[in-house]
Amino acid sequence: MTKLAQALVEETLSEKNRLTEFDTDQTLLRKAKEDEIRMRLDEFARELSKVSKQRVKG
């Protein structure tokens, strides 16, 4: 393989690795946001249930 071809292959591989790292970071951020939203929804559901029970009691 010529040096130019080898350099192009190495450059392409390094770009591919950077994209993979970026995708992984984006996936982790998305998962963290989803977990935070689920936690807030669970908390809201508990509060809503508590208020509903209080209204029924009177």
N, C-alpha and C positions, 0 to 999 in steps of 0.2 A: 504494500500500500504506500502511496506517495505521502510525503509529509503534509501536503495540502489536504489530501483526502482524509488522512488520519486526524488532522486538526478539525476538519468539518465534522467528523464523526464524534470526536470528543466534545466539541461545542454543542452538538445536538443532544448528546447524552447529558451534559451538565444542565442544559435548558430543561430537559425532561425531568431531571431530579428536582430542579427548582419548582417546577409546576406541581410535582407530586407533594413537595413540602408545603406549598401554598394551599393545595387542596386539603391536605391533612389539617393545617391550621384553620381553614375555613370550616371544615367539618367539626373540629373540636369547639370552635366558637359557636357554631349553630347548635350543637348538642348542649352546650352550657346555657345558651339562651332558652332552649326548649325546656331544660330542667328547671330553670328559674321560673318560667311561665307556669309549668305544671305545679311547682311549689306554691306560687301565688294563687292559682286556681283552687288548689286543695285548701289553702288557708281561707279563701273566700267562701268555699263550700261549707267549711266548718262553722264559720261565723254566721252564714245564712241559716244553717240548720239550728244553731243556738237561738237566733232571733225568732225563727219560726216556732220553736218549742215554747219560748217565752210568751209569744202572742197567743198560743193555744191555751196556755195555763191561765192567762188572763190579765 
